[in-house]
């Protein structure tokens, strides 16, 4: 697959990136502390009034009509958003407002640790408030009663008013705490926090690192909340959080805990080495591409979702000092190749696409959620992966150009399916390209912000190394 450098030489393309960046910054902010929005789940007798610090996956209310109800604070999504907020603050696009949001997020998150599901089950006539046809979606009392302590942060999501989610969902999920730790550790390393804010964030970082240390070996649901097992994405972000957390703990003088985090991080990476699928033909010659499988299921059965964009997302969400399992890892690059080929063949919108446009990327083969189509954060994640790979190329001008051009090609596809308004939903249909699923997805906008930041880092690295 070859890509030209036409997009980087197109002033209109650069102008679009700048316009979209401004719009995505504004749109993402609408999901942070959305205190002016009230959500009525009438069939469940529930009214949700968000509080400061909550981050909803989408501020556009839906009720599976057909848009899904994403008015929840997901632990994973909120961590991705708070990290993108850091990038906007470092770029001086957002000033003290970002620090206020961070402080509110920290306080909201710490308050969640005090939740206890037994207070929910103790409410009299709890089930009587729910419409009969919706009782099948209500959580059982015995499940809710067990939600306390660090089980709260394994809940996948909570209501943005700081209460437990009473609906049946895929639980537990263990990617939220390490992702949140990574985001907060990067905030602390940026030099933008005063002593008071640093003091507030420290207990939350310690909580998330302790959770990760205790839970990384346990099965949980995957990033898509569909299958229970041991998942590449969750393990990779856990390894990164423990590695970065070790350096932070060392600086705090907590050498014993730092060493424990360091050792456990290496243990996770050794487990991940075993996720490589080395495909060979009958002559025992390596095929063009193996790939990192995305999961080992709890029941030991094979999964049709083994090839999953979540592996690529883990590489960009876990950036650190490790070469293996990152954008420079040849095996990770081979995984991207396999995913690109998969979606190039599967999606009609990828057939006969315009010159300079890359593959619209989805999640995994056979996806049926909503349109089962391309995702903005998947396609942007592939672009960011390429820019991260370019930044690591050093003096190899040819490889740098190839990776940059490929990243721009993915970006050009996002541009092709982004309306003039700049709004980004969760998906765009694999046949028509029309936006589908949740509107104004915070993760989609955060992914654009992160992708553009990586592109600029790659360009700056090239200028510094080769004088371009």
C-alpha distance (Angstrom), angle and dihedral (degrees) to the residues before:
residue distance angle dihedral
X1 . . .
X2 3.78 . .
X3 3.77 131.5 .
X4 3.75 131.4 -167.7
X5 3.77 126.6 -137.5
X6 3.79 93.4 -122.1
X7 3.80 95.2 117.3
X8 3.80 93.4 56.9
X9 3.78 89.3 51.7
X10 3.81 93.9 49.5
X11 3.83 114.3 96.0
X12 3.82 89.6 -162.1
X13 3.80 90.4 57.5
X14 3.80 91.7 50.8
X15 3.80 90.7 46.9
X16 3.80 90.4 51.8
X17 3.80 91.2 51.8
X18 3.79 90.5 53.5
X19 3.82 93.3 47.4
X20 3.77 92.7 46.9
X21 3.78 91.9 47.1
X22 3.80 90.6 55.5
X23 3.79 91.6 47.1
X24 3.81 94.0 46.3
X25 3.80 90.7 50.2
X26 3.79 90.8 53.8
X27 3.80 94.2 42.3
X28 3.80 93.5 49.1
X29 3.79 91.1 51.3
X30 3.80 89.3 58.8
X31 3.81 88.1 67.4
X32 3.81 93.8 53.5
X33 3.80 115.6 88.5
X34 3.84 93.2 -15.0
X35 3.80 91.3 -174.7
X36 3.82 94.4 154.3
X37 3.82 93.1 62.8
X38 3.80 121.3 84.5
X39 3.79 120.6 -163.5
X40 3.81 119.3 -155.1
X41 3.80 116.4 -163.1
X42 3.76 91.7 -174.9
X43 3.79 96.5 176.6
X44 3.79 88.9 57.9
X45 3.79 95.5 42.0
X46 3.77 89.5 -119.1
X47 3.80 133.0 138.3
X48 3.80 117.3 -173.3
X49 3.80 120.8 -159.7
X50 3.81 109.6 -178.9
X51 3.78 121.9 -132.4
X52 3.79 129.9 -148.0
X53 3.78 114.1 -73.8
X54 3.78 97.3 31.2
X55 3.81 117.4 120.7
X56 3.79 117.5 -157.4
X57 3.79 121.8 -153.2
X58 3.80 89.0 -130.7
X59 3.81 129.7 6.4
X60 3.82 91.0 -156.1
X61 3.79 107.7 94.2
X62 3.78 117.5 -125.8
X63 3.76 135.1 169.5
X64 3.80 102.5 -169.8
X65 3.79 86.9 -79.2
X66 3.07 77.9 142.0
X67 3.82 97.4 -62.2
X68 3.82 111.8 79.4
X69 3.77 123.6 -116.6
X70 3.81 103.4 -102.8
X71 3.79 97.1 159.6
X72 3.79 92.6 123.1
X73 3.79 136.1 104.9
X74 3.81 102.6 -115.5
X75 3.79 112.2 -163.6
X76 3.81 91.7 -141.5
X77 3.80 98.1 44.5
X78 3.80 93.5 44.6
X79 3.80 90.6 53.9
X80 3.81 91.2 52.2
X81 3.81 89.9 49.3
X82 3.81 95.8 47.5
X83 3.80 88.7 51.3
X84 3.81 91.4 51.3
X85 3.81 87.8 49.7
X86 3.80 87.2 58.3
X87 3.80 90.4 55.4
X88 3.80 91.3 51.1
X89 3.78 90.5 49.6
X90 3.80 93.0 48.1
X91 3.82 88.5 50.0
X92 3.84 88.7 51.4
X93 3.78 92.1 -121.7
X94 3.79 89.2 122.1
X95 3.78 123.1 31.8
X96 3.80 130.9 -173.4
X97 3.79 90.0 -19.2
X98 3.80 88.1 74.8
X99 3.80 91.9 54.1
X100 3.80 90.7 49.4
X101 3.80 90.2 51.5
X102 3.80 90.6 48.4
X103 3.80 92.3 51.1
X104 3.80 91.1 48.7
X105 3.82 90.6 47.6
X106 3.80 91.4 52.2
X107 3.79 92.9 49.1
X108 3.81 92.8 45.2
X109 3.81 90.8 49.6
X110 3.81 94.4 48.5
X111 3.81 91.0 48.4
X112 3.81 90.2 55.3
X113 3.80 89.3 63.3
X114 3.81 88.5 70.3
X115 3.80 95.1 58.8
X116 3.79 117.8 119.2
X117 3.79 122.2 -167.8
X118 3.78 91.6 -151.0
X119 3.81 89.4 73.9
X120 3.79 88.5 59.2
X121 3.78 95.3 49.3
X122 3.83 90.8 47.8
X123 3.81 91.6 64.9
X124 3.79 108.3 109.6
X125 3.80 118.4 -118.8
X126 3.79 91.6 6.3
X127 3.78 93.3 154.6
X128 3.80 93.6 43.5
X129 3.81 89.9 67.6
X130 3.80 91.8 61.4
X131 3.80 123.3 87.1
X132 3.83 109.0 -109.4
X133 3.80 93.7 -120.3
X134 3.83 89.6 55.1
X135 3.80 98.6 50.2
X136 3.80 88.8 93.4
X137 3.83 88.2 67.4
X138 3.83 95.3 49.3
X139 3.80 119.6 102.3
X140 3.77 118.7 -115.6
X141 3.79 119.5 -111.0
X142 3.79 95.2 -119.0
X143 3.81 91.2 56.1
X144 3.79 94.0 47.9
X145 3.79 92.4 46.0
X146 3.79 89.9 62.6
X147 3.80 94.1 57.5
X148 3.78 106.8 104.0
X149 3.78 138.0 103.6
X150 3.78 113.8 17.7
X151 3.82 90.1 -15.0
X152 3.80 86.4 81.7
X153 3.80 94.4 68.5
X154 3.81 89.4 47.5
X155 3.81 88.5 60.1
X156 3.83 93.2 97.2
X157 3.81 90.9 -136.0
X158 3.82 144.0 7.9
X159 3.77 133.5 -164.1
X160 3.82 114.5 -85.4
X161 3.80 89.6 -120.1
X162 3.79 87.4 68.4
X163 3.81 97.6 -102.7
X164 3.78 130.6 122.4
X165 3.78 120.4 -91.3
X166 3.81 108.2 -108.7
X167 3.81 94.5 -164.5
X168 3.78 127.6 98.4
X169 3.80 109.9 -101.3
X170 3.78 142.0 150.5
X171 3.79 107.5 -71.8
X172 2.98 146.9 -150.8
X173 3.77 106.3 33.9
X174 3.80 120.4 175.4
X175 3.79 105.7 -171.9
X176 3.82 96.2 84.2
X177 3.83 100.3 73.7
X178 3.84 97.2 47.8
X179 3.80 90.8 45.0
X180 3.78 91.1 49.8
X181 3.80 91.0 47.4
X182 3.81 90.3 52.1
X183 3.80 92.3 50.5
X184 3.80 93.1 48.1
X185 3.79 94.0 44.3
X186 3.80 88.8 54.6
X187 3.79 90.1 50.3
X188 3.80 90.1 53.2
X189 3.80 92.0 47.7
X190 3.79 92.8 51.8
X191 3.79 95.5 74.4
X192 3.82 93.5 -129.6
X193 3.82 99.7 109.6
X194 3.79 124.5 89.1
X195 3.78 122.7 -137.4
X196 3.79 94.1 -94.1
X197 3.80 93.8 53.9
X198 3.80 91.7 44.0
X199 3.79 88.2 54.5
X200 3.81 90.8 51.9
X201 3.78 95.7 48.7
X202 3.82 96.4 47.7
X203 3.84 97.3 76.0
X204 3.79 91.5 50.4
X205 3.80 92.6 50.3
X206 3.80 90.2 50.0
X207 3.80 91.2 48.7
X208 3.79 92.4 51.7
X209 3.79 93.6 46.1
X210 3.81 91.3 48.9
X211 3.81 90.2 49.8
X212 3.79 91.0 50.4
X213 3.78 92.4 48.9
X214 3.81 91.4 52.0
X215 3.79 100.1 40.4
X216 3.80 111.5 33.0
X217 3.79 93.4 95.4
X218 3.80 93.2 52.3
X219 3.82 123.0 91.5
X220 3.79 117.6 -109.1
X221 3.78 138.6 162.0
X222 3.78 120.4 -72.9
X223 3.79 128.0 -108.0
X224 3.83 89.5 -88.5
X225 3.82 92.3 50.2
X226 3.79 93.5 -124.0
X227 3.82 112.0 105.1
X228 3.79 133.3 35.5
X229 3.77 117.9 -134.8
X230 3.78 143.0 82.2
X231 3.78 108.5 -45.8
X232 3.77 130.5 -157.8
X233 3.81 92.6 -140.3
X234 3.80 95.0 51.5
X235 3.78 92.6 44.5
X236 3.80 93.6 47.3
X237 3.80 95.6 51.5
X238 3.81 88.5 44.3
X239 3.80 90.8 55.4
X240 3.79 91.0 48.6
X241 3.81 94.0 47.9
X242 3.79 91.8 50.0
X243 3.82 92.2 47.7
X244 3.80 94.5 48.7
X245 3.78 90.4 39.4
X246 3.81 90.1 55.1
X247 3.79 91.1 57.7
X248 3.81 90.8 48.2
X249 3.80 93.1 48.1
X250 3.80 90.4 48.4
X251 3.80 89.1 55.7
X252 3.82 88.8 51.5
X253 3.79 89.8 54.9
X254 3.81 93.3 -110.3
X255 3.78 95.1 129.8
X256 3.80 98.6 159.9
X257 3.80 94.3 53.3
X258 3.79 89.8 42.4
X259 3.79 90.4 55.7
X260 3.80 91.1 48.7
X261 3.82 91.1 52.3
X262 3.80 90.8 47.3
X263 3.80 92.9 51.4
X264 3.79 93.6 46.1
X265 3.80 91.3 48.9
X266 3.79 89.9 56.4
X267 3.79 89.8 47.3
X268 3.81 90.5 55.3
X269 3.80 91.6 50.2
X270 3.78 90.8 51.7
X271 3.79 88.9 54.5
X272 3.79 90.0 50.4
X273 3.78 91.5 53.4
X274 3.79 85.7 68.4
X275 3.82 91.7 58.9
X276 3.80 91.6 74.8
X277 3.80 112.6 112.3
X278 3.81 106.8 -151.1
X279 3.80 105.3 -162.8
X280 3.78 116.4 -160.4
X281 3.78 132.7 177.4
X282 3.79 127.4 -130.1
X283 3.80 91.0 -82.7
X284 3.79 89.8 56.3
X285 3.77 91.4 -115.2
X286 3.78 115.7 143.3
X287 3.78 112.7 -107.9
X288 3.78 119.7 -127.5
X289 3.77 93.1 -94.2
X290 3.72 138.5 21.5
X291 3.77 118.2 175.1
X292 3.79 144.7 -152.8
X293 3.79 107.8 -101.6
X294 3.76 114.2 -131.8
X295 3.81 99.9 -137.7
X296 3.75 152.5 11.4
X297 3.79 106.7 -148.5
X298 3.77 122.7 -131.7
X299 3.80 91.3 -120.5
X300 3.80 92.6 48.9
X301 3.79 93.5 -119.6
X302 3.82 121.7 136.2
X303 3.79 117.0 -101.9
X304 3.81 127.4 -142.2
X305 3.81 85.6 -143.0
X306 3.80 94.3 66.1
X307 3.81 90.4 115.0
X308 3.80 101.9 60.1
X309 3.81 136.6 157.0
X310 3.82 86.6 -130.8
X311 3.80 87.6 83.4
X312 3.81 90.9 59.1
X313 3.80 91.5 45.0
X314 3.80 89.3 53.5
X315 3.81 89.9 58.0
X316 3.80 93.5 56.3
X317 3.79 95.9 39.5
X318 3.81 92.1 50.3
X319 3.77 101.8 48.5
X320 3.76 112.4 158.7
X321 3.76 141.2 116.4
X322 3.80 96.7 -54.1
X323 3.81 117.1 107.2
X324 3.79 95.6 -167.8
X325 3.80 116.0 78.7
X326 3.80 91.5 15.3
X327 3.82 135.5 103.7
X328 3.82 91.7 -82.2
X329 3.80 93.1 53.9
X330 3.82 108.6 107.8
X331 3.79 89.6 -145.6
X332 3.78 91.0 54.4
X333 3.80 89.5 48.8
X334 3.81 89.1 51.0
X335 3.80 88.6 53.2
X336 3.81 89.7 55.2
X337 3.80 89.8 50.8
X338 3.79 91.2 53.8
X339 3.80 92.2 48.0
X340 3.81 91.9 47.5
X341 3.80 90.8 52.6
X342 3.81 91.2 46.7
X343 3.79 95.9 54.8
X344 3.79 94.4 35.9
X345 3.79 87.9 62.3
X346 3.81 98.3 36.1
X347 3.83 103.3 49.2
X348 3.78 121.9 69.6
X349 3.80 91.4 -151.2
X350 3.81 88.1 64.0
X351 3.79 93.6 57.9
X352 3.78 113.4 96.9
X353 3.78 92.9 -5.4
X354 3.78 120.7 175.5
X355 3.78 121.2 -83.7
X356 3.77 112.7 -89.0
X357 3.81 93.8 27.6
X358 3.78 122.2 114.9
X359 3.77 130.9 -149.7
X360 3.79 119.2 -62.4
X361 3.81 102.0 -125.0
X362 3.79 129.5 -144.0
X363 3.79 133.6 180.0
X364 3.82 108.9 -95.3
X365 3.79 140.7 -32.4
X366 3.79 116.0 -65.4
X367 3.80 96.5 14.7
X368 3.82 109.7 171.8
X369 3.81 101.9 175.8
X370 3.82 109.0 126.9
X371 3.82 103.3 -40.9
X372 3.79 91.7 -9.0
X373 3.74 84.1 -135.1
X374 3.74 143.3 124.2
X375 3.78 120.3 -40.4
X376 3.76 124.9 -144.0
X377 3.80 92.3 -140.0
X378 3.82 91.0 48.6
X379 3.80 93.4 52.5
X380 3.80 92.1 41.5
X381 3.80 89.3 46.8
X382 3.80 90.2 55.6
X383 3.81 89.3 49.8
X384 3.78 92.6 49.4
X385 3.80 90.4 48.5
X386 3.81 88.7 56.8
X387 3.79 92.9 49.0
X388 3.81 90.8 48.9
X389 3.81 89.2 50.3
X390 3.81 89.8 49.3
X391 3.80 92.1 51.7
X392 3.81 89.6 55.9
X393 3.80 95.7 51.5
X394 3.80 95.8 91.0
X395 3.78 113.1 -172.5
X396 3.79 96.6 -3.5
X397 3.81 100.6 108.7
X398 3.78 93.5 178.0
X399 3.78 94.7 54.3
X400 3.81 91.3 43.3
X401 3.81 90.4 54.7
X402 3.79 92.5 47.3
X403 3.78 94.2 51.9
X404 3.80 93.7 43.7
X405 3.79 92.0 49.8
X406 3.77 91.5 48.7
X407 3.79 92.0 49.4
X408 3.79 90.3 49.8
X409 3.80 89.9 50.5
X410 3.81 90.8 57.7
X411 3.80 88.5 46.6
X412 3.80 90.3 50.9
X413 3.80 89.0 56.5
X414 3.80 90.4 52.2
X415 3.78 87.8 50.7
X416 3.81 91.2 50.9
X417 3.80 91.4 56.3
X418 3.80 98.7 39.0
X419 3.82 115.7 96.1
X420 3.79 121.4 -129.5
X421 3.81 88.4 -101.6
X422 3.81 89.5 66.1
X423 3.80 91.8 -129.7
X424 3.80 114.8 152.3
X425 3.79 123.2 -159.2
X426 3.79 124.3 -170.7
X427 3.82 97.2 -96.5
X428 3.78 141.9 14.2
X429 3.77 116.4 -147.0
X430 3.80 117.0 -97.2
X431 3.82 91.6 -137.3
X432 3.82 106.0 34.8
X433 3.79 103.5 17.2
X434 3.82 89.9 -129.1
X435 3.80 116.1 148.0
X436 3.80 114.0 -99.6
X437 3.81 141.7 173.9
X438 3.81 120.5 25.6
X439 3.80 116.1 7.9
X440 3.81 122.7 -129.4
X441 3.78 93.1 9.6
X442 3.80 108.5 -161.2
X443 3.81 90.9 -146.2
X444 3.81 91.4 55.6
X445 3.79 91.1 54.7
X446 3.81 92.4 42.9
X447 3.80 89.1 51.7
X448 3.80 90.6 54.1
X449 3.81 91.3 50.4
X450 3.80 92.1 48.9
X451 3.80 92.7 45.4
X452 3.80 93.9 52.6
X453 3.80 90.8 46.7
X454 3.82 89.8 54.0
X455 3.81 90.3 48.4
X456 3.79 91.1 54.6
X457 3.79 92.2 46.5
X458 3.80 89.6 52.8
X459 3.79 92.0 48.9
X460 3.80 91.6 48.6
X461 3.80 91.1 48.6
X462 3.78 89.7 53.7
X463 3.78 93.0 50.3
X464 3.78 91.7 48.2
X465 3.80 94.5 47.1
X466 3.78 102.6 38.1
X467 3.76 104.3 18.0
X468 3.81 94.2 -115.6
